[in-house]
Each structure stands twice: as structure tokens, then as C-alpha cells.
């Protein structure tokens, strides 16, 4: 029987991520674990906001969001990222996230989610900057983005390209600490946003990045009958780094797994789906959900 993957989740306090399956089952992503699955049939829309797609529409294999146009519009219409919920009463936090040398971004997330958003993005190091109402967090995010010259999004291709060559913990923290100090010193912060002192959180151990070998390829899409199999080396953000039986290190973006029916396969079966070189036209940019 085929299982349907809902992507990676990072449970509060967990030391590893888990693959989530339709119906609530989970598979812990422990380094060294042997994985193997084969896609069956067509990739179909996963619906939106807990609602099943009424058309069970077929969706392209290369998109990271397995939704048809109608469900994508519904999902976006209720997204904080789209600025359609300006009256959201929740408390939000502004953060700085570090993904590699020279790759720091600013963002916001609902305070109740804790660091889940940072884990989902694959942030190697992060620190909170402030907390307060949504619109105050939004205004401060824009201030920091403009004044510090840091983006609010970083392509996954860039993140993947540096994971195997990261500097040590002290260097990782130093870059984000310097930016944090500059951010807190800026005038123009929203009055209702409380500043938060610097405290770095390093996820390299949680992701399994220490000693990670460089990837040689990235899965472009799943196809009917295509197999992905290997030994898990690391799980960072939505990405699984696998070593195949042939010795290749391949990255699988689990967002490409959503919408497919998946059945078990021999962990030694290797990869029989389209694979591209790391960074070669990779469109994967982090989504804007909070």
C-alpha cells in the first residue's frame, strides 16, 4: 500500500526531524538510517488549509508546492506571508538566520512556533532580534532588510552548496553576532517591538552537518516508478542528504515527495529519477509560510 508524505516536521525539543505521513504516522530521520521508496501513479494536489482538493488535480513533478492553481490561491489567501491577515493577534518574533559565510537573512515567525521555522528553513545558526505584534514585526523586518542589506529569502541551491564546507562554531556565531549588534543599534524600530539580547542557537548538530561530504547531485523530480534510496547522512530544512549504494551523495528535497503515493524500495537500489548537479538551475527558494 502506498503512503503519502507530508514533508519534514521538527517536533519541539526533538534532536532529529521526522518524515510525516498522511494519517499521522512519522519516521524519525536518524543519521545512518537506510531509506528507500518508489513513486507510484501521478502526483496529485494536496489541497489547502486542511481541505482536500475537490479535483484531485495532477500537479507537476518539479514544483516544491504540490498544489493546483485553485488550491494554491486558497492557501495564499490565508497566509500571513501574503499580508492578507494584518489583524493577526498573535505575538511574532523577528530573527536573523545564518546559512553559510555571507548568507544571513532576516525574517519573522509566530512566537508560539518557537524555532520550528528556522529548522524548516535549514538555518545553521540563528538569533532572535525582537518580539511584538505582527505589523510591528513586519515594519522592523523591512527596516533591517534595507538598513543592513540582508535579504528575506535565500535560494536553497545556495544553502546546499555550502553545507559541507561550513566554518567552525565560533566563526558561525561571530558573523551573526556582529549583524545583531548593528540591528539593535538602528533607529526607527517599531515602538511596540521589544528588543531581544543576542543568544545564538546552532543547529549543525541537529541537522548532522559535522563531517558532511559534499553532494554531487540534487533530485529534480520524482516520476512514476522512479526510486530514491540510500543511507541518510543529514537532514537540514526540507533536504535529505543520502549516500547511495554506488557512493554518490544526493540531496532530496522532501517537498518534491508530497502529493505522490510512495511504496518501500530496497535501500541499495540507488536513484532512478532525474538528478541535476548541485546548484545547476535549482529553483528551490524557501517558501514564505510562518
Buried (B, 14 or more C-beta within 10 A) or exposed (E): EBBBBBBBBBBEEEEBBBBBBEEEEBBEBEBEBEBBBBBBEBBBBBBBEEEEBEEEBEBEBBBBBBBBEBBBEBBBEEBBBEEEBEEBEEBBBBBBBBBBEEBBBBBBBBBEBBBBBBBBBBBBBBBBBBBBBBBBBBBBBEBBBEEBEBEBEBBBBBBBBBBBEBEEBEEBBBBBBEBBEEBBEEEEBBEBBBBBEBEBBBBBEBBBBEEBEEBBBBBBBBBEEBBBBBBBBBBBBBBBBBBBBEEBBBBBBBBBBBBBBBBEBEBEBBBBBBBBEBBEEBEBEBBEBB
